[in-house]
Amino acid sequence: MRSTERRRNLRALAAGLAFASPWLIGFAIFTAYPICASLYYSFTRYDTLSTAHWVGLQNYMRLLTEDELFWKSLRNTLFMVVFGLPASLVAGLALALLLNMKLRGMALYRTVFYIPSIVPTVASAVLWMWLLNPQIGLINRLLALAGVQGPGWLTDPAWAKPALILMGLWGVGGSMIIYLAGLQDVPRELYEAAEIDGAGGVAKFRHVTIPMLSPVIFFNLVMGLIGTFQYFTQVYVMTQGGPQDATLFYALHLFNRAFTDLQFGYASAMAWILFAITVLATALVFRTSARWVYYPGEMRQ
């Protein structure tokens, strides 16, 4: 009986592996192998035109001690993390609060505000290149009507990163939808109880909405953090890292090292440093989440 049951289990295992084999093979070829190969190449001098030459920690030491653009690109990326990410989180939440109101035609408004988030990134980048044009751009023309001299936006190092943050606020529809789903899941009884206790709108938002929405905020924060560290497409299309390297973000610098300078070993080292920074930042968010993220089950306990 035991041998029969063992054979049956082996057949079930073989059948399961056979059904899962397309995914397992694809994962091994297109994910696991590239990750392992990039780790190996990060310790080599490799340009794809010749055999990889082992150099140990030389790529990492060069990054940390010699490459000024490495530190500048890292500072630019951290600027977006510190200023751009909170702005997008707040804008998405504010928009969700407005679209959660019970008004006629709200479905249309939700659709209109969500559409920008599904526009292809390259298309939206080209659109914003025109909007932010200092001579013929719509934004500066509107400012001129109000008697304000518009800045150079993408041509001014001081305004380039704020311009990208402004563009990012246009596409917060994705996080807005998640916030909206979270808002509609907040029990009405909590608001009614707060009103009985004499709480006003601000108090209800602070003591009911924010705690109940904290898991959603946490999710958007983590996903936004990972995405911001990989900020690439917009600047590649719009500025190529200029002006004066003001928009040279880490992912763009990595791309230039790999596919422009053909320093694939060096770029692999950059990729692993970026991975380590992203993991540390995400771990910090997870570590602090116990202080401000509240789940309904835990609140009842």
C-alpha positions as CSV (number, residue, x, y, z in Angstrom):
1,M,0.0,0.0,0.0
2,R,2.8,2.4,0.9
3,S,4.6,1.8,-2.4
4,T,1.4,2.3,-4.4
5,E,0.7,5.5,-2.6
6,R,4.3,6.6,-3.1
7,R,4.0,6.0,-6.9
8,R,0.7,7.8,-7.0
9,N,2.3,10.8,-5.3
10,L,5.3,10.8,-7.6
11,R,2.9,10.7,-10.6
12,A,1.0,13.6,-9.2
13,L,4.2,15.5,-8.6
14,A,5.4,14.7,-12.2
15,A,2.1,15.9,-13.6
16,G,2.2,19.1,-11.6
17,L,5.8,19.8,-12.7
18,A,4.9,19.1,-16.3
19,F,2.0,21.6,-16.2
20,A,4.2,24.2,-14.4
21,S,7.3,23.5,-16.6
22,P,6.6,26.4,-19.2
23,W,6.7,28.9,-16.3
24,L,9.6,27.2,-14.6
25,I,11.7,27.1,-17.8
26,G,10.8,30.7,-18.6
27,F,11.7,31.8,-15.1
28,A,15.0,30.0,-15.2
29,I,16.0,31.4,-18.6
30,F,14.6,34.9,-18.5
31,T,14.8,35.7,-14.7
32,A,17.1,33.5,-12.7
33,Y,19.9,33.2,-15.2
34,P,20.1,37.0,-15.9
35,I,20.2,37.7,-12.2
36,C,23.0,35.3,-11.5
37,A,24.9,36.4,-14.7
38,S,24.6,40.1,-13.7
39,L,26.1,39.3,-10.2
40,Y,29.0,37.5,-11.9
41,Y,29.6,40.3,-14.4
42,S,29.6,42.9,-11.7
43,F,32.9,41.5,-10.6
44,T,34.3,41.6,-14.2
45,R,35.4,44.0,-16.9
46,Y,33.0,43.0,-19.7
47,D,31.9,44.9,-22.9
48,T,30.2,42.0,-24.8
49,L,32.9,42.2,-27.5
50,S,35.5,40.3,-25.6
51,T,35.6,37.7,-22.8
52,A,34.8,38.9,-19.3
53,H,37.9,39.6,-17.2
54,W,37.6,39.1,-13.5
55,V,38.5,42.3,-11.6
56,G,37.0,41.5,-8.2
57,L,35.6,44.6,-6.3
58,Q,37.2,47.1,-8.7
59,N,33.9,48.1,-10.3
60,Y,32.3,48.8,-6.8
61,M,35.4,50.7,-5.6
62,R,35.4,52.8,-8.8
63,L,31.7,53.6,-8.4
64,L,32.1,54.7,-4.8
65,T,35.4,56.6,-5.1
66,E,35.8,57.8,-8.7
67,D,32.5,58.2,-10.5
68,E,31.1,61.7,-9.7
69,L,28.1,61.0,-11.9
70,F,27.2,58.0,-9.7
71,W,26.7,60.3,-6.7
72,K,25.0,62.9,-8.7
73,S,22.5,60.5,-10.2
74,L,21.9,59.0,-6.8
75,R,21.2,62.5,-5.4
76,N,18.8,63.2,-8.2
77,T,17.0,59.9,-7.6
78,L,16.7,60.6,-3.9
79,F,15.3,64.0,-4.7
80,M,12.4,62.3,-6.5
81,V,12.0,59.8,-3.7
82,V,11.9,62.6,-1.0
83,F,9.8,65.1,-2.9
84,G,8.1,63.5,-5.9
85,L,6.9,60.3,-4.2
86,P,5.1,62.1,-1.2
87,A,3.6,64.6,-3.7
88,S,2.1,61.8,-5.8
89,L,0.8,59.9,-2.7
90,V,-0.9,63.0,-1.4
91,A,-2.3,64.0,-4.8
92,G,-3.7,60.5,-5.3
93,L,-5.3,60.5,-1.9
94,A,-6.8,64.0,-2.3
95,L,-8.2,63.0,-5.7
96,A,-9.7,59.8,-4.3
97,L,-11.4,61.8,-1.5
98,L,-12.9,64.1,-4.1
99,L,-14.1,61.3,-6.3
100,N,-15.6,59.4,-3.4
101,M,-18.2,62.0,-3.0
102,K,-21.8,61.2,-3.9
103,L,-22.5,63.4,-6.9
104,R,-24.2,63.0,-10.2
105,G,-21.8,62.0,-13.0
106,M,-19.1,60.8,-10.6
107,A,-18.4,57.7,-12.8
108,L,-17.5,60.1,-15.7
109,Y,-15.2,62.1,-13.5
110,R,-13.5,59.0,-12.2
111,T,-12.9,57.8,-15.8
112,V,-11.5,61.2,-16.9
113,F,-9.0,61.3,-14.0
114,Y,-8.0,57.7,-14.5
115,I,-7.3,57.9,-18.2
116,P,-3.9,59.7,-17.9
117,S,-2.5,56.8,-15.9
118,I,-3.1,54.3,-18.8
119,V,-1.6,56.6,-21.5
120,P,1.7,55.0,-22.7
121,T,4.6,56.6,-20.9
122,V,6.4,57.7,-24.1
123,A,3.2,59.3,-25.5
124,S,2.6,61.2,-22.2
125,A,6.3,62.3,-22.2
126,V,6.1,63.7,-25.7
127,L,2.9,65.5,-24.7
128,W,4.5,67.1,-21.7
129,M,7.5,68.1,-23.7
130,W,5.1,70.4,-25.6
131,L,3.3,71.5,-22.5
132,L,6.5,72.5,-20.7
133,N,8.1,74.2,-23.7
134,P,9.2,77.6,-22.5
135,Q,8.3,79.4,-25.7
136,I,5.2,77.7,-27.1
137,G,4.1,75.5,-24.2
138,L,0.6,75.7,-22.9
139,I,1.6,76.0,-19.2
140,N,3.8,79.1,-19.8
141,R,1.2,80.7,-22.0
142,L,-1.4,80.3,-19.3
143,L,1.0,81.8,-16.8
144,A,1.6,84.7,-19.2
145,L,-2.1,85.4,-19.3
146,A,-1.9,85.8,-15.5
147,G,1.1,88.1,-15.8
148,V,3.6,85.5,-14.6
149,Q,6.8,84.8,-16.5
150,G,7.1,81.1,-16.8
151,P,10.4,79.3,-16.1
152,G,12.5,77.3,-18.5
153,W,11.1,74.1,-17.0
154,L,13.1,71.3,-18.7
155,T,15.8,73.7,-19.9
156,D,16.5,75.1,-16.5
157,P,18.5,72.9,-14.0
158,A,16.6,74.4,-11.1
159,W,13.2,73.6,-12.6
160,A,13.9,70.4,-14.4
161,K,13.1,68.0,-11.5
162,P,10.1,70.0,-10.3
163,A,8.8,69.8,-13.8
164,L,9.1,66.0,-13.8
165,I,7.3,65.9,-10.5
166,L,4.5,68.1,-11.9
167,M,4.2,65.7,-14.8
168,G,4.0,62.8,-12.4
169,L,1.1,64.3,-10.6
170,W,-0.9,64.1,-13.9
171,G,-0.6,60.3,-13.8
172,V,-1.7,59.5,-10.3
173,G,-4.8,57.8,-11.5
174,G,-3.5,54.3,-10.8
175,S,-2.9,55.0,-7.1
176,M,-6.1,57.1,-7.0
177,I,-8.2,54.0,-8.0
178,I,-6.5,52.0,-5.2
179,Y,-7.2,54.7,-2.7
180,L,-10.8,54.9,-3.9
181,A,-11.3,51.2,-3.4
182,G,-10.0,51.5,0.1
183,L,-12.2,54.5,0.9
184,Q,-15.3,52.6,-0.2
185,D,-14.3,49.7,2.1
186,V,-14.3,51.9,5.2
187,P,-17.4,50.9,7.3
188,R,-20.0,53.7,7.5
189,E,-20.6,52.8,11.1
190,L,-17.3,54.2,12.1
191,Y,-18.2,57.6,10.6
192,E,-21.6,57.6,12.3
193,A,-20.0,56.7,15.6
194,A,-17.5,59.5,15.2
195,E,-20.3,62.0,14.4
196,I,-22.2,60.9,17.6
197,D,-19.0,61.7,19.5
198,G,-19.0,65.1,18.0
199,A,-16.2,64.7,15.6
200,G,-16.0,67.1,12.7
201,G,-14.7,66.5,9.1
202,V,-11.0,66.9,10.0
203,A,-11.3,64.7,13.1
204,K,-13.1,61.9,11.1
205,F,-10.4,62.1,8.4
206,R,-7.6,61.9,11.0
207,H,-9.0,59.2,13.3
208,V,-11.1,57.1,11.0
209,T,-10.2,57.6,7.3
210,I,-6.4,57.6,7.7
211,P,-6.2,54.5,10.1
212,M,-8.6,52.5,8.0
213,L,-6.7,53.5,4.8
214,S,-3.2,53.0,6.2
215,P,-2.8,49.5,4.5
216,V,-3.6,51.1,1.2
217,I,-1.2,54.0,1.9
218,F,1.5,51.4,2.8
219,F,1.0,49.5,-0.4
220,N,1.2,52.6,-2.6
221,L,4.2,53.8,-0.7
222,V,6.1,50.6,-1.2
223,M,5.2,50.3,-4.9
224,G,5.9,53.9,-5.5
225,L,9.3,53.7,-3.7
226,I,10.4,50.8,-5.9
227,G,9.2,52.5,-9.0
228,T,10.8,55.9,-8.2
229,F,14.2,54.3,-7.7
230,Q,13.8,52.9,-11.3
231,Y,12.7,56.3,-12.8
232,F,13.9,56.1,-16.4
233,T,11.5,56.4,-19.3
234,Q,10.4,60.0,-18.9
235,V,13.9,61.4,-18.7
236,Y,15.2,59.2,-21.5
237,V,12.6,60.6,-23.8
238,M,12.4,64.2,-22.6
239,T,15.9,65.3,-21.4
240,Q,18.5,62.6,-21.8
241,G,19.7,63.6,-18.3
242,G,20.1,67.3,-19.0
243,P,20.3,70.2,-18.5
244,Q,23.7,70.0,-16.8
245,D,22.9,66.5,-15.5
246,A,20.0,67.9,-13.5
247,T,17.8,64.9,-14.5
248,L,20.5,62.3,-14.7
249,F,18.8,59.7,-12.6
250,Y,20.4,56.5,-11.5
251,A,18.6,54.2,-13.9
252,L,19.5,56.5,-16.8
253,H,23.2,56.6,-15.8
254,L,23.2,52.8,-15.5
255,F,21.6,52.6,-19.0
256,N,24.3,54.9,-20.5
257,R,27.1,52.9,-18.9
258,A,25.7,49.7,-20.3
259,F,24.4,50.5,-23.8
260,T,26.3,53.7,-24.7
261,D,29.8,53.0,-23.1
262,L,29.4,49.2,-23.3
263,Q,30.6,48.8,-19.7
264,F,28.4,46.0,-18.8
265,G,30.4,44.8,-15.9
266,Y,30.4,48.3,-14.4
267,A,26.6,48.7,-15.1
268,S,26.0,45.3,-13.4
269,A,27.7,46.6,-10.3
270,M,25.5,49.7,-10.5
271,A,22.4,47.5,-10.8
272,W,23.3,45.5,-7.6
273,I,24.0,48.7,-5.7
274,L,20.6,50.0,-6.8
275,F,19.0,46.7,-5.7
276,A,20.7,47.0,-2.3
277,I,19.5,50.6,-1.8
278,T,15.9,49.7,-2.8
279,V,15.9,46.7,-0.5
280,L,17.2,48.7,2.4
281,A,14.6,51.5,1.8
282,T,11.8,49.0,1.5
283,A,12.9,47.2,4.6
284,L,12.9,50.5,6.5
285,V,9.3,51.1,5.4
286,F,8.3,47.7,6.5
287,R,10.1,48.1,9.8
288,T,8.3,51.3,10.6
289,S,4.9,50.0,9.3
290,A,4.0,48.5,12.7
291,R,3.7,52.0,14.1
292,W,1.3,53.5,11.6
293,V,-0.4,50.7,9.6
294,Y,-3.6,49.4,11.2
295,Y,-5.6,46.4,10.0
296,P,-9.3,46.0,10.8
297,G,-8.7,42.6,12.5
298,E,-6.0,44.1,14.7
299,M,-8.2,47.1,15.6
300,R,-11.0,44.8,16.8
301,Q,-8.6,43.0,19.1
